[in-house]
């Protein structure tokens, strides 16, 4: 009997419910800590609540990795005689989820774990890709190898409107956050070699900065896979999304543009009014 290949991930992958249903992707939630309170990411709390609590109480959320025990229970839900699993984890530099999943997977002959070396839709993109390969009929060995090769070709970046959340979370100094605020700077956060780095800093209104950002990421590029691009955001006013879509298509005619909302993990670090584009390089 041929086994079904199931792609799983954690809640930081930021895939929409529609995409998870379409590709039969299962996820396990991280824990979001707000003071003494703990919530299951995406199940018991949403980013809007995080922003509201921060505004009212000044409490910044902390994320807590999925434990080895929780991974063991999660993998146990799937019949090993009929299902093989490829689990794609948030990058190991951002959380110990990968290490915990790897330890738990040792108890299951049908589970393989991949370090996405990324966050948010950088992980989700790989999950969708794996699910497409499974639908095509590729073997688990072929999918696993292909995804490992694809990891370094994922290009992910975000432009953030304020450094307040990064500052509160200890990822930049309060002085840098204050200076960026005074100068109206909108930094681009990139994931390179599995680590978060600050790229170009844009100046001006967010809408204008996002247009410049798309130009910088896509113009004069011949190394981009035009199959799919994601726009992931935590914007309250989504009117700019249509403009960004048009800007994207003016540079590269992507066959598919997916729009997803940033989940609690990326929102905890980047705050509201954040937008990123995520795609695969062809080489």
Phi, psi and omega per residue, in radians:
X1 nan 2.250 3.087
X2 -1.292 2.330 3.113
X3 -1.418 2.595 2.979
X4 -1.397 2.438 3.107
X5 -1.747 2.113 -3.105
X6 -1.913 2.293 3.049
X7 -1.707 2.252 3.089
X8 -2.193 2.821 3.109
X9 -2.681 -2.993 3.048
X10 -1.898 3.021 -3.005
X11 -1.184 -0.205 3.126
X12 -1.331 -0.101 -3.072
X13 -1.246 -0.266 3.005
X14 1.048 0.449 3.028
X15 -1.316 2.511 3.112
X16 -1.247 2.731 3.071
X17 -0.966 -0.608 -3.131
X18 -1.136 -0.738 3.138
X19 -1.222 -0.677 3.120
X20 -1.130 -0.657 3.097
X21 -1.220 -0.742 -3.125
X22 -1.054 -0.715 -3.057
X23 -1.815 0.117 3.083
X24 0.977 0.763 3.128
X25 -1.636 2.268 3.118
X26 -1.803 2.488 3.125
X27 -2.250 2.738 3.065
X28 -2.073 2.317 -3.039
X29 -1.425 2.492 2.905
X30 -1.354 3.024 3.055
X31 -1.795 2.415 3.067
X32 -1.899 2.093 -3.126
X33 -1.742 2.186 3.047
X34 -2.180 1.661 -3.029
X35 1.123 -2.165 3.140
X36 -1.535 -0.077 -3.076
X37 -1.663 2.516 3.139
X38 -2.226 2.372 -3.108
X39 -2.327 2.620 3.015
X40 -1.403 2.176 -3.082
X41 -1.020 2.181 3.084
X42 1.328 -0.151 3.127
X43 -1.849 -0.883 -3.093
X44 -1.876 -0.147 3.134
X45 -2.643 2.562 3.124
X46 -2.124 2.819 -3.117
X47 -0.966 -0.625 -3.137
X48 -1.019 -0.645 3.112
X49 -1.220 -0.628 3.100
X50 -1.073 -0.803 -3.136
X51 -1.135 -0.688 -3.129
X52 -1.140 -0.764 3.128
X53 -1.144 -0.668 3.117
X54 -1.118 -0.727 -3.140
X55 -1.143 -0.693 -3.061
X56 -1.466 -0.681 -2.994
X57 -2.026 -0.186 -3.117
X58 1.230 0.303 -3.118
X59 -1.635 2.151 3.095
X60 -1.670 2.328 -3.104
X61 -1.248 2.670 2.990
X62 -2.083 2.488 3.102
X63 -1.692 2.492 3.125
X64 -2.094 2.239 -3.052
X65 -1.109 2.715 3.005
X66 -1.174 2.315 -3.093
X67 -1.376 2.831 3.060
X68 -1.004 -0.732 -3.133
X69 -1.067 -0.764 -3.139
X70 -1.157 -0.650 3.078
X71 -1.129 -0.726 3.129
X72 -1.050 -0.768 3.103
X73 -1.133 -0.685 -3.134
X74 -1.101 -0.883 -3.124
X75 -1.146 -0.485 -3.120
X76 -1.213 -0.288 -3.115
X77 -1.207 -0.312 -2.991
X78 -1.930 2.269 -3.069
X79 -1.108 2.013 -3.099
X80 -1.178 -0.309 3.132
X81 -1.408 -0.310 -3.094
X82 -2.182 -0.139 -3.061
X83 -2.351 2.255 2.929
X84 -1.807 2.487 -3.034
X85 -2.109 2.356 2.888
X86 -2.015 2.001 -3.128
X87 -1.759 2.182 -3.109
X88 -1.897 2.052 -2.985
X89 -1.804 2.688 2.937
X90 -0.923 2.587 -3.074
X91 -0.922 2.470 -3.064
X92 -1.182 -0.294 3.105
X93 -1.380 -0.261 -3.061
X94 -1.839 -0.292 -3.067
X95 -2.858 2.749 3.051
X96 -1.585 0.241 3.089
X97 -0.974 -0.773 -3.104
X98 -1.045 -0.837 -3.137
X99 -1.082 -0.718 -3.138
X100 -1.166 -0.707 3.106
X101 -1.140 -0.680 -3.135
X102 -1.115 -0.738 3.119
X103 -1.134 -0.795 3.142
X104 -1.103 -0.644 -3.077
X105 -1.160 -0.335 3.133
X106 -1.094 -0.367 3.127
X107 -1.488 -0.068 -3.033
X108 -2.238 2.044 3.132
X109 -1.223 -0.285 -3.060
X110 -1.750 0.182 -3.068
X111 -2.077 2.275 3.002
X112 -2.152 2.524 -3.045
X113 -2.114 2.380 3.130
X114 -2.109 2.324 3.015
X115 -1.470 1.974 -3.097
X116 -1.243 -0.298 -3.059
X117 0.968 0.485 -3.040
X118 -2.595 -3.056 3.095
X119 -2.378 2.915 2.993
X120 0.897 -2.363 -3.080
X121 -1.198 -0.222 2.970
X122 -1.035 -0.634 3.029
X123 -1.365 -0.758 -3.112
X124 -1.086 -0.646 3.108
X125 -1.033 -0.749 3.118
X126 -1.139 -0.647 3.120
X127 -1.109 -0.771 3.113
X128 -1.118 -0.738 3.119
X129 -1.053 -0.770 3.116
X130 -1.091 -0.699 3.133
X131 -1.146 -0.645 3.105
X132 -1.141 -0.713 3.117
X133 -1.144 -0.641 3.095
X134 -1.138 -0.726 3.106
X135 -1.090 -0.592 -3.121
X136 -1.241 -0.333 3.121
X137 1.793 0.185 3.106
X138 -1.143 2.668 3.119
X139 -1.350 2.875 -3.141
X140 -1.112 -0.608 3.099
X141 -1.141 -0.728 3.133
X142 -1.135 -0.753 -3.120
X143 -1.159 -0.793 -3.124
X144 -1.041 -0.814 3.140
X145 -1.137 -0.740 -3.134
X146 -1.092 -0.761 -3.117
X147 -1.166 -0.681 3.077
X148 -1.044 -0.720 3.110
X149 -1.214 -0.484 -3.099
X150 -1.381 -0.438 -3.060
X151 -0.860 -0.890 -3.107
X152 -1.274 -0.119 3.138
X153 -1.649 -0.024 3.092
X154 -1.378 2.204 3.112
X155 -1.958 2.074 -3.070
X156 -2.346 2.361 3.099
X157 -2.713 2.764 3.127
X158 -2.421 2.553 2.931
X159 -1.843 2.269 -3.109
X160 -1.994 2.552 -3.048
X161 -1.427 -0.470 -3.100
X162 -2.547 2.543 3.094
X163 -1.570 0.100 -3.065
X164 -0.978 -0.822 -3.084
X165 -1.216 -0.700 3.095
X166 -1.121 -0.650 3.120
X167 -1.158 -0.835 -3.136
X168 -1.103 -0.522 3.141
X169 -1.525 0.021 3.070
X170 1.458 0.179 -3.118
X171 -1.614 -0.067 2.952
X172 -2.728 2.806 -3.073
X173 -1.348 2.729 3.095
X174 -1.143 -0.537 3.102
X175 -1.135 -0.779 3.114
X176 -1.100 -0.706 3.132
X177 -1.124 -0.739 3.134
X178 -1.128 -0.774 3.140
X179 -1.089 -0.731 3.119
X180 -1.101 -0.683 3.124
X181 -1.136 -0.766 -3.123
X182 -1.154 -0.601 -3.115
X183 -1.612 0.024 -3.114
X184 1.007 0.717 3.138
X185 -1.509 2.430 3.097
X186 -2.092 1.702 -3.075
X187 -1.300 2.590 3.022
X188 -1.669 2.136 3.098
X189 -1.723 2.181 -3.111
X190 -2.068 2.682 2.991
X191 -1.855 2.017 3.137
X192 -2.249 2.216 -3.128
X193 0.923 0.660 3.064
X194 1.369 0.177 -3.123
X195 -2.205 2.642 3.120
X196 -1.521 2.191 3.131
X197 -2.315 2.748 3.089
X198 -1.622 2.202 3.113
X199 -1.722 -2.378 -3.103
X200 -1.146 2.548 3.081
X201 -1.889 2.167 -3.136
X202 -1.700 2.690 -3.104
X203 -2.260 2.350 3.109
X204 2.177 -2.815 3.122
X205 -1.229 2.580 -3.042
X206 -1.011 -0.780 -3.110
X207 -0.989 -0.784 -3.138
X208 -1.170 -0.684 3.121
X209 -1.104 -0.677 -3.121
X210 -1.160 -0.652 3.079
X211 -1.092 -0.777 3.111
X212 -1.134 -0.668 3.118
X213 -1.064 -0.821 3.123
X214 -1.066 -0.724 3.095
X215 -1.020 -0.812 -3.096
X216 -1.148 -0.594 -3.095
X217 -1.402 -0.500 -2.957
X218 -2.037 -0.399 -3.025
X219 -1.225 2.500 3.073
X220 0.995 0.617 3.127
X221 -1.873 2.371 3.068
X222 -2.107 0.134 -3.061
X223 -1.941 0.341 -3.062
X224 -1.840 2.310 3.033
X225 -1.319 2.052 -3.029
X226 -1.567 0.290 -3.136
X227 -1.200 -0.780 -3.027
X228 -2.700 2.492 2.991
X229 -2.369 2.527 3.088
X230 -1.893 2.424 2.889
X231 -1.903 2.020 -3.136
X232 -2.034 2.351 -2.991
X233 -2.630 2.866 2.990
X234 -2.217 0.578 -3.098
X235 -1.327 2.437 3.009
X236 -1.422 -0.733 3.069
X237 -1.672 1.884 -3.039
X238 -1.599 0.135 -3.103
X239 -1.070 -0.512 -3.125
X240 -1.230 -0.340 -3.092
X241 -1.021 -0.756 -3.125
X242 -1.089 -0.652 3.106
X243 -1.154 -0.710 3.123
X244 -1.145 -0.687 3.079
X245 -1.018 -0.807 -3.140
X246 -1.109 -0.711 3.116
X247 -1.080 -0.752 3.133
X248 -1.035 -0.854 -3.088
X249 -1.175 -0.411 3.114
X250 -1.240 -0.352 3.134
X251 -1.745 -0.795 -3.092
X252 -2.450 2.201 -3.122
X253 -1.397 1.339 3.123
X254 -1.101 2.438 3.116
X255 -1.244 -0.446 -3.077
X256 -2.546 2.249 3.025
X257 -2.061 2.052 3.126
X258 -1.833 2.370 3.120
X259 -1.982 2.151 -3.130
X260 -2.295 2.723 3.099
X261 -1.597 2.386 3.067
X262 -1.146 2.383 -3.126
X263 -1.485 -2.945 -3.036
X264 -1.120 -0.650 -3.050
X265 -1.148 -0.936 -3.131
X266 -1.192 -0.590 3.125
X267 -1.173 -0.555 3.129
X268 -1.120 -0.525 -3.124
X269 -1.657 -0.646 -3.023
X270 -1.747 -0.333 3.102
X271 1.345 -3.054 3.108
X272 -1.278 2.905 3.103
X273 1.072 0.849 3.074
X274 -2.080 2.490 3.084
X275 -2.549 2.443 3.094
X276 -2.435 2.774 3.005
X277 -2.110 2.431 -3.016
X278 -2.364 2.299 -3.097
X279 -2.720 3.103 3.107
X280 -1.832 2.442 2.925
X281 -1.456 2.604 -3.126
X282 -1.391 -0.348 3.127
X283 -2.356 nan nan
